[in-house]
Amino acid sequence: MLTVGDKLPSFNLKATVSTDLNNAFTDIDNDTYKGKWLVLFFYPKDFTFVCPTEIAGFAAQNQAFLDRDAQLLTGSTDSEFVHHAWRTHHKDLANLPFPMLADIKREFTSALGILDKNEGVAQRATFIVDPDGIIRFVYVTDLSVGRSPDEVLRVLDALQTDELCPCNWKQGDDVLKAA
């Protein structure tokens, strides 16, 4: 699995951005959000139970991420059409404010090292990538355990200070000063 300090691999994926079939799909690659922080969070499968709780949780925090010049991107190994169907039929996903990446060839999840060996789907993994394309944070949980968007936002805040941040540091708290 790629880790902190590694370069985000090149990718070019179809993404679902709307339930309106006239403009539901777009292509997204490394240059789409050039110069921004990226928060990529992958989940195992559409039409499941834990996944929509996380996606809705990140959607509720979308403006907070945007305020920090960070773009949220979610994705799985499902196709853009499956993403579209799920968004269309799940009330909490219909108006998602960020794209859903479709890694149907499993190339991106494989390059990241997060393709689950047993299930053949994306692991529940989160990456924070800085504007230079360097991975600065990795967070992976078991397929059955949802993650905390608040914790991801807290870590993004800490990374953006470019300072030493102690345990449980939150935006506005003092940072550590080296003697």
C-alpha positions in Angstrom: 0.0 0.0 0.0 1.2 3.5 -0.8 1.9 5.6 2.3 2.9 9.0 3.6 5.5 10.6 1.3 4.6 8.6 -1.8 3.4 10.4 -5.0 -0.2 9.9 -5.9 -0.3 7.5 -8.9 -1.5 8.8 -12.3 -5.2 8.2 -12.8 -7.9 9.0 -15.3 -11.4 7.7 -14.3 -15.0 8.2 -15.2 -16.9 9.8 -12.3 -20.6 10.2 -11.5 -21.4 13.8 -10.6 -25.2 14.0 -11.0 -28.4 12.0 -11.2 -29.3 13.9 -14.4 -28.3 11.6 -17.2 -27.6 14.6 -19.5 -24.6 15.6 -17.4 -24.1 12.7 -15.0 -20.6 11.6 -16.0 -17.3 13.3 -16.4 -13.6 12.3 -16.6 -11.4 13.1 -13.6 -7.6 12.8 -13.6 -4.6 14.1 -11.6 -4.9 17.6 -13.2 -8.6 18.1 -12.6 -8.0 19.7 -9.2 -4.4 20.8 -9.8 -3.1 22.9 -6.9 -5.7 21.8 -4.4 -5.6 19.4 -1.5 -7.3 16.1 -2.4 -9.2 13.9 0.1 -9.8 10.6 -1.6 -11.9 8.1 0.2 -12.7 4.7 -1.1 -15.3 2.2 -0.1 -16.0 -1.4 -0.9 -19.3 -1.5 -2.8 -22.4 0.5 -3.9 -25.8 -0.7 -2.5 -24.4 -1.7 0.8 -24.9 -0.6 4.4 -21.9 1.1 6.0 -20.8 2.9 2.8 -23.7 5.3 2.4 -23.3 6.4 6.1 -19.7 7.4 5.4 -20.5 9.1 2.0 -23.3 11.1 3.6 -21.0 12.0 6.5 -18.4 13.4 4.2 -21.1 15.2 2.2 -22.3 16.9 5.4 -18.7 18.2 5.8 -18.1 19.1 2.2 -18.1 22.9 2.7 -15.6 22.6 5.5 -13.3 20.7 3.2 -13.8 23.3 0.4 -13.1 26.1 2.9 -9.7 24.5 3.3 -9.1 24.3 -0.5 -9.6 20.6 -0.4 -11.6 18.6 -2.9 -13.4 15.4 -1.8 -13.4 12.5 -4.2 -15.0 9.1 -3.3 -14.8 5.9 -5.3 -15.1 2.2 -5.5 -14.6 -0.5 -8.1 -18.2 -0.2 -9.2 -19.0 1.4 -12.6 -20.2 5.0 -13.1 -23.6 3.5 -14.1 -23.9 1.6 -10.8 -22.9 4.8 -9.0 -25.6 6.6 -10.9 -28.3 4.0 -10.0 -27.3 4.1 -6.4 -27.4 7.9 -6.2 -30.7 7.9 -8.0 -32.3 5.4 -5.6 -30.7 6.4 -2.2 -32.1 9.6 -0.7 -28.9 10.4 1.2 -26.7 10.2 -2.0 -28.9 11.9 -4.6 -27.3 15.4 -4.2 -23.7 14.5 -3.4 -21.5 17.6 -3.8 -18.5 15.6 -4.9 -17.6 13.1 -7.6 -17.9 9.3 -7.3 -14.9 7.7 -9.1 -15.4 4.4 -11.0 -12.3 2.2 -10.9 -13.9 -0.7 -12.8 -10.5 -1.9 -14.1 -9.2 -1.8 -10.6 -6.0 0.0 -11.8 -6.1 2.9 -9.4 -7.0 0.9 -6.3 -4.3 -1.6 -7.3 -1.7 1.3 -7.8 -2.7 2.6 -4.4 -2.4 -0.9 -2.9 -5.9 -0.9 -1.5 -7.5 -3.7 -3.6 -8.7 -6.1 -1.0 -7.1 -9.6 -1.6 -10.1 -11.6 -0.5 -13.0 -9.5 -1.8 -11.5 -7.9 -4.9 -13.0 -4.5 -4.0 -11.5 -1.3 -2.7 -10.6 -1.3 1.0 -12.2 1.4 3.2 -9.2 3.7 2.7 -8.7 7.5 2.9 -5.8 9.5 1.5 -5.0 13.2 2.0 -2.9 14.4 -0.8 -1.2 17.8 -0.8 -1.3 20.2 -3.8 2.1 18.8 -5.0 0.5 15.3 -5.3 2.3 13.9 -2.2 0.3 11.6 0.1 0.4 13.1 3.5 -2.1 10.8 5.4 -3.4 7.3 5.0 -6.3 5.8 7.0 -7.6 2.3 6.4 -10.3 0.4 8.4 -11.7 -3.1 8.1 -14.4 -3.4 5.5 -17.1 -3.6 8.2 -16.0 -0.4 10.1 -16.9 3.1 9.0 -14.5 6.0 9.4 -14.9 9.5 10.8 -15.0 12.5 8.4 -14.4 14.7 11.5 -11.1 13.0 12.1 -10.0 13.3 8.5 -10.9 17.1 8.6 -8.9 17.4 11.9 -5.9 15.8 10.3 -6.2 18.1 7.2 -6.3 21.1 9.5 -3.1 19.9 11.2 -1.3 19.2 8.0 -2.2 22.6 6.7 -0.6 24.3 9.7 2.8 22.9 8.6 3.6 22.9 12.4 4.0 20.2 15.1 0.5 19.3 16.3 0.1 17.3 19.5 -2.3 14.5 20.2 -6.0 15.5 19.7 -5.0 18.9 18.3 -7.8 20.8 16.8 -7.9 23.9 14.7 -7.3 26.9 16.9 -5.3 25.0 19.5 -1.7 25.8 20.2 0.9 24.0 18.1 4.2 22.7 19.6 7.3 24.8 19.3 10.7 23.0 19.1 13.1 24.3 21.7 
